[in-house]
């Protein structure tokens, strides 16, 4: 939601956590942090660090600290910008319009393929 900071917490069975650490190609679990690793806008509590007390502390910090909240919201906006589809000229396009165009292009390509045979 717009303007609402977030904290991510993941806790799993210790074998699952061990496998995730061994196989993961990124130290992050949340998509914003994976997409913007140098900024890592979302606080993450992973594995044994994901305790109720740590989650409460992290949430309180981002809710009370105006600069931390503002930084997270700005990073979220940058993340959303990365995800926003663009047309050939580089202009932003609504995701629904980009999907509709992709579907129409696929249908047209299939039609051309059938016309050739």
Order of alpha helices (4+ residues) and beta strands (2+ residues): beta-alpha-alpha-beta-alpha-alpha-alpha
